[in-house]
Amino acid sequence: MKYYLIAGEASGDLHASRLMRSLKNADSEARFRFFGGDLMAAEGGTCVRHYRDMAYMGFIPVLLHLPAILHNMRMCKRDILQWQPDCVILVDYPGFNLDIAKFVKAHSQIPVYYYISPKIWAWKEYRIKRIKRDVDQLFSILPFEVDFFERKHHYPIHYVGNPTADEIREWKASHQPSPSSPPAPPSPLTSAPPRIIALLAGSRRQEIKDNLPAMLQAVSPLTSDYRIVVAGAPGIEAGYYSRFLNGTGVEIVFGQTYALLSQAHAALVTSGTATLETALFRVPQVVCYKVPLPRIAALVRPHLLKVKYISLVNLIADSEVVRELLADTFTVDNIRCELQQILDGPARQRMLQDYEEVSRRLGDQCAPDNAARIICTLLDNGGAA
């Protein structure tokens, strides 16, 4: 079978690459063409466009790069029709991918599958009309989405498991020493006390600029008792962080986020997948997310966001497992106070217990394997059924 995949950012590249690997296991004749990144390229096939030429976030960057975005869309649409894949698999990135879905459904009989469903339960719920019209099958990685799509909108979906949980299980298994294996070489993260507080300040420059300075101020009184270590984001050069870290004594590591979380005692985390990763490593955390015009944002939030929480941990648990500081509650004093609560004592133990429920709700299914199996079965049966 011929599979055309579209992923528009680093996380999509990771999840799509694992899905490609699973598709190869399920279909020995799998062929790929894609918009994506280096991880997808490592699985084989033809990369038509790299995601670094597509990942524009926010109103102003999108406006400034609108000609490039429109060019990428035209290229993608033309390339799909020319290659005539057996299916198109969209991976997150809804602003771009929903437009592609509309085009494919209007100009071909190619089935459209969406892996990692758009988060319309948080905002832009009106997109459900486009999903129902243009997407043949939707694959969810968050258990609470089943109720949202099926009960509220009467649109059947597949919950296939959570790939982040899969990846962490795999990482832990590969880093579990066996009795016959030689001792691992010493790592800067595992060398010795003091205990580590991890700072995960986001994956984009603007997030880092907004959140890291307040995080650093909040932990500054703890630098004599804890090692403070920043998880550097992929694609962000070390020089960008130096403007914030110079003179602070705070360390930074790149490409070692899981190793960092496996050793951390507590963490300050900007909302996103990192909150779930932190929970699955059983690291107590405070979620911190700065927004512009915080007082106004606090007033309008109930009218813009359709959910009670912003962190995946709380959304999955459907309760406040971790403290979320955003809008008018995002202050250095609040961050410091909440962090102190989870360094030791009952609040820390309660959070660790609640993490077990989050893990239970996610289940232990292998998301890319499940999705690949369903996709191959659908294609064998005609594609869109």
C-alpha positions in Angstrom: 0.0 0.0 0.0 1.0 3.6 -0.5 0.7 5.9 2.5 0.9 9.7 2.4 1.5 11.3 5.8 1.5 14.9 6.8 3.1 16.1 10.1 3.9 19.8 10.6 6.1 19.9 13.7 8.6 18.0 15.8 6.0 16.1 17.9 4.2 15.0 14.8 7.4 13.8 13.2 8.0 11.6 16.2 4.5 10.1 16.3 4.3 9.7 12.5 7.6 8.0 12.4 6.5 5.4 14.9 3.3 4.9 13.0 5.3 4.3 9.8 7.3 1.7 11.6 4.2 -0.1 12.7 2.7 0.2 9.2 5.8 -1.5 7.8 5.4 -4.3 10.3 1.7 -4.7 9.3 2.3 -4.2 5.6 5.4 -5.6 4.1 4.8 -3.6 0.9 4.3 -0.2 2.6 5.6 2.8 0.7 5.7 6.3 2.1 5.6 9.9 0.9 5.3 12.6 3.4 5.5 16.1 4.7 7.5 15.6 8.0 11.0 15.5 9.5 14.2 13.5 10.0 12.6 10.8 12.2 10.1 10.0 9.4 12.9 10.1 6.8 14.8 7.5 8.9 11.8 5.1 8.4 12.1 5.4 4.6 10.1 6.9 1.8 10.3 10.4 0.2 10.2 13.6 2.2 8.5 16.2 0.1 8.7 19.0 2.6 10.4 19.3 6.0 8.3 20.5 8.9 10.9 23.2 9.7 9.6 25.0 6.6 6.0 24.8 7.8 5.9 25.3 11.6 4.6 28.9 12.0 2.7 29.5 15.2 0.7 32.6 16.3 -1.2 35.2 14.3 1.8 37.4 13.4 4.2 34.7 12.3 1.5 33.1 10.2 0.6 36.4 8.6 4.3 37.1 7.8 4.8 33.7 6.3 1.4 33.4 4.5 2.9 33.1 1.0 5.1 30.2 2.1 2.2 28.5 3.9 0.0 28.8 0.8 2.8 27.5 -1.4 3.2 24.5 0.9 -0.5 23.8 0.7 -0.6 24.0 -3.1 2.5 21.7 -3.3 1.0 19.2 -0.9 -2.4 19.0 -2.7 -0.8 18.7 -6.1 1.6 16.0 -4.9 -1.1 13.9 -3.3 -3.1 13.8 -6.6 -0.1 13.0 -8.6 1.1 10.2 -6.4 -2.4 8.7 -5.8 -1.8 7.0 -2.4 -4.1 4.4 -1.0 -4.8 6.7 1.9 -3.7 10.1 3.4 -2.8 10.1 7.1 -2.9 13.4 8.8 -1.0 13.8 12.1 -2.2 16.6 14.4 -1.4 20.1 12.9 -5.1 20.9 12.3 -4.8 24.4 10.7 -3.0 22.9 7.7 -4.3 19.3 7.8 -8.0 20.1 7.8 -7.6 22.1 4.7 -5.8 19.2 3.1 -8.6 16.8 4.2 -11.2 19.1 2.5 -9.3 19.2 -0.7 -8.7 15.4 -0.8 -12.3 14.6 -0.2 -13.4 17.1 -2.9 -11.0 16.0 -5.6 -10.5 12.3 -5.1 -11.7 9.0 -3.6 -8.7 8.6 -1.4 -9.6 7.8 2.2 -8.5 10.4 4.8 -7.4 9.1 8.2 -6.5 11.4 11.1 -4.0 10.1 13.7 -3.9 12.2 16.9 -7.2 14.0 16.6 -7.4 17.8 16.7 -8.1 19.2 20.2 -11.4 20.8 19.3 -12.7 19.9 22.8 -10.5 22.8 24.0 -11.2 25.4 21.3 -12.6 25.7 17.8 -15.3 23.1 18.4 -17.0 24.2 15.2 -14.3 22.2 13.4 -16.3 19.1 14.1 -18.4 19.9 11.0 -15.3 19.7 8.8 -14.1 16.5 10.5 -17.4 14.8 10.0 -17.4 15.9 6.3 -13.8 15.3 5.4 -12.2 12.7 7.7 -13.1 9.0 7.2 -11.5 7.7 10.4 -10.3 9.5 13.5 -7.7 8.0 15.8 -7.5 9.3 19.3 -4.7 9.1 21.8 -6.6 10.6 24.8 -9.3 8.5 26.5 -11.6 11.4 27.3 -11.9 12.2 23.6 -14.1 9.2 23.1 -16.9 10.6 25.1 -16.5 14.1 23.5 -16.7 12.8 19.9 -19.0 9.9 20.3 -21.5 11.0 22.9 -21.6 14.7 22.3 -21.1 14.8 18.5 -22.2 11.3 17.5 -18.9 10.7 15.5 -17.4 7.3 16.1 -13.6 7.3 16.7 -10.8 4.8 17.7 -9.0 5.2 21.0 -5.7 3.4 20.2 -3.7 4.1 23.3 -1.3 6.9 24.1 2.0 7.1 22.2 3.7 9.1 25.0 3.0 6.4 27.4 4.3 3.9 24.9 7.5 5.8 24.4 8.1 6.2 28.2 7.6 2.5 28.7 10.0 1.7 26.0 12.6 4.1 27.4 12.3 2.7 30.9 12.7 -0.8 29.6 15.7 0.0 27.5 17.4 1.8 30.5 16.6 -1.0 33.0 19.9 -2.6 33.9 20.1 -6.4 33.6 22.2 -8.5 35.9 24.5 -9.4 33.1 24.9 -5.9 31.7 28.0 -3.9 32.5 27.4 -0.8 34.8 26.4 2.2 32.8 28.9 5.0 32.5 28.3 7.9 35.0 26.0 10.6 33.7 26.0 14.3 34.6 22.4 13.8 35.7 23.0 10.7 37.9 26.3 11.6 39.4 25.4 12.5 42.9 23.2 14.7 45.2 21.8 17.2 45.6 18.4 16.4 44.2 17.2 17.8 40.9 14.4 20.3 40.1 13.7 20.1 36.4 12.5 23.1 34.4 10.6 22.3 31.2 9.8 25.7 29.8 8.2 24.8 26.4 9.3 23.9 22.9 9.1 27.2 21.2 11.1 30.4 21.6 8.1 32.5 22.7 7.1 30.0 25.3 10.7 29.8 26.7 10.9 33.6 26.7 7.6 33.9 28.5 8.0 31.2 31.1 11.6 30.5 31.8 12.5 33.8 33.6 9.7 33.4 36.1 10.7 29.8 36.7 14.3 30.8 37.3 13.2 33.4 39.8 10.9 31.0 41.6 13.7 28.4 42.2 16.5 30.9 42.9 16.2 30.4 46.8 16.6 26.7 46.3 19.8 26.6 44.3 21.9 25.8 47.4 19.8 22.7 48.2 18.9 21.5 44.7 20.4 21.2 41.3 18.3 23.2 38.8 18.4 21.7 35.3 16.6 23.0 32.2 15.5 20.6 29.5 16.6 22.2 26.3 14.0 22.0 23.5 14.9 20.3 20.2 15.6 22.8 17.5 16.4 25.6 20.0 20.1 26.4 20.1 22.0 26.7 23.3 22.8 30.3 22.6 19.1 31.2 22.9 19.0 29.9 26.5 22.2 31.6 27.5 20.5 35.0 27.8 18.4 33.6 30.6 20.8 31.2 32.3 24.1 33.2 32.3 25.2 33.9 35.9 22.4 31.7 37.4 24.3 28.5 38.0 21.5 26.6 36.4 22.4 23.7 34.1 20.9 22.8 30.8 20.8 19.4 28.9 19.7 18.7 25.4 18.2 15.5 24.1 18.0 14.1 27.6 14.5 15.0 28.8 13.5 11.5 29.7 16.8 11.0 31.5 16.3 14.2 33.4 12.7 13.4 34.4 13.9 9.9 35.5 16.2 11.6 38.1 14.1 14.7 39.0 12.6 15.2 42.4 10.1 17.9 41.2 9.5 20.0 38.1 8.1 23.2 36.8 6.4 22.5 33.5 4.9 24.6 30.7 1.6 23.0 29.6 1.7 20.5 26.8 2.8 16.9 26.3 5.6 17.6 28.9 3.0 17.6 31.7 2.0 14.1 30.8 5.6 12.9 30.4 6.4 14.4 33.8 3.4 12.6 35.4 4.3 9.2 33.8 7.8 9.5 35.3 6.1 10.1 38.6 7.7 13.5 39.1 5.5 16.0 41.1 5.0 19.2 39.1 3.6 22.7 38.9 2.2 23.7 35.6 3.1 27.3 34.6 1.9 29.1 31.5 2.2 32.8 31.0 -0.3 34.6 28.8 -0.4 38.2 27.6 -2.8 40.6 29.4 -3.3 38.1 32.3 -6.2 39.8 34.0 -8.2 40.1 30.8 -7.2 36.5 29.9 -8.6 35.4 33.2 -11.9 37.1 32.5 -12.4 35.8 28.9 -11.0 32.3 29.5 -14.4 30.7 30.3 -15.7 32.1 27.0 -12.8 30.9 24.9 -11.8 27.5 26.4 -14.4 24.8 26.7 -12.4 22.8 29.3 -11.7 23.2 33.0 -8.0 22.5 32.7 -5.1 23.1 30.4 -2.8 20.3 31.4 -3.2 16.8 29.9 -2.7 15.3 33.4 -5.8 17.1 34.8 -7.8 16.6 31.6 -7.2 12.8 31.7 -7.9 12.6 35.4 -10.9 15.0 35.1 -9.7 16.6 38.4 -7.0 18.9 39.6 -4.1 16.5 40.1 -1.5 19.2 39.4 -1.7 22.9 40.2 -2.1 25.1 37.1 -0.8 28.6 37.2 -1.8 30.7 34.3 -3.2 34.2 33.5 -3.5 36.1 36.7 -2.3 33.2 38.9 1.0 33.0 37.1 3.3 34.9 39.5 6.8 34.1 40.8 5.4 33.9 44.4 2.7 31.5 43.4 5.1 29.3 41.5 7.5 29.2 44.4 4.8 28.5 46.9 3.3 25.6 44.9 6.7 24.1 44.3 7.5 24.2 48.0 4.3 22.2 48.6 5.4 19.3 46.5 9.0 19.0 47.5 7.9 17.0 50.6 4.9 16.2 52.6 1.2 15.2 52.0 0.7 17.3 48.8 3.6 15.4 47.2 2.3 12.0 48.2 -1.3 12.8 47.1 0.0 13.9 43.7 2.0 10.7 43.3 -1.1 8.6 44.2 -3.2 10.5 41.6 -0.6 9.9 38.9 -1.5 6.2 39.2 -5.1 6.9 38.2 -3.8 8.9 35.2 -1.7 6.0 34.1 -4.6 3.5 34.6 -6.9 5.6 32.4 -4.3 5.7 29.5 -4.0 1.9 29.5 -1.2 -0.1 28.1 -2.1 -0.4 24.5 0.6 0.4 21.8 -0.9 3.3 20.0 0.9 3.1 16.6 0.5 -0.7 16.4 -3.2 -0.4 17.1 -3.6 2.4 14.6 -1.6 0.6 11.9 -3.6 -2.6 12.4 -6.9 -0.7 12.0 -5.7 1.3 9.0 -4.5 -1.9 7.2 -7.8 -3.6 7.9 -9.8 -0.6 6.6 -7.8 -0.5 3.4 -8.2 -4.3 2.9 -12.0 -3.7 3.2 -12.2 -0.7 0.9 -10.7 2.2 2.8 -13.5 4.3 4.2 -15.9 1.8 5.8 
